[in-house]
Structure formats: C-alpha cells, structure tokens
Amino acid sequence: MKMDKETLLKNRFWVGLIAFGPLWLIILIVALVNCGDTAASNKGKVAKAKQDVTALKDIKNENFTHLLADKQKDLEKQKDKVWAQAWKGQTDLMTWPEITGKEHLERAGYLRPAPGIPAHGQVRLATQSGGVGGSAEAHPAAEQ
C-alpha cells in the first residue's frame, strides 16, 4: 500500500485513531503519576473530616433549639386560634341529650319490653329465630 496524500485523506479516521491512542495513553500515565500523591493526601483529609463529623452525636445547642421553640409556640397559638374559630362555627350544629344513667333510659321508654310481649317471650322469640341466643333448647329462658 502506497502512503501518499490521497490515501491519507481517504483514511483520515483510521490515521487519526492510530495517532490518538498512544497520545491518550501517555497523557493518562503522566496524570496518574503526577496526581497520585495529591489524591492520596486529599483522601486522607476527607477520611479524617468524615470521622470528625460522625463522632459528633448531638450538635444542637441553644441557638438552634431557641428558634425552634419560639416557632413552635407561635404555631401552637395559631392552631388554637383556628380551632377556636372552627368551634364557634360548629357550636349549634349538633347537641347531645343529657343522659344521666339507667333512670333516664327508663323514663324515655328505652328499657321497657314491647307492648303485649312478656320479657321471657322476647327471649323465646329471639332464640327461635336464630337470633341472639341461638336455638330454643340452648337458652334456659326458652323453657319457661
């Protein structure tokens, strides 16, 4: 193969690749040799700084916690204010009756048996229909 100007222009990619390979290898070797000791010293500094930081457990002091406590107090006041406004708007929304105990329920008629059915009959009906007591034979009130 003849090396003339026309062949070099025709195969300039391959010629450039052949020239770039050794040049890149030389630059890489020079960089590794010259920067190795600098990188090692910087690695030692970073390792020491990391060890110093991990040794600190609680770095909070009054300067940090004072600001946070003030902010928390302000937010609590704001929350109480908003809740009070919401409560004022909802005071007439729902009322609950004054239930004092069994006497109140008896007066209201909630503890009386249904009219026309004796108390043991209610149990018998519940047990025969497979309700609360199960079968009629299993419940002692059903035998009465």
Residue pairs with C-beta under 8 A, 6 or more apart in sequence:
1 7
8 15
98 104
99 105
102 111
105 111
106 112
113 119
113 122
114 122
117 125
120 141
120 144
123 133
123 139
123 141
123 142
124 136
124 139
124 141
124 142
124 144
125 131
126 132
126 133
127 133
127 134
127 135
127 136
127 138
127 139
127 141
127 142
128 136
128 142
133 139
133 141
133 142
136 142
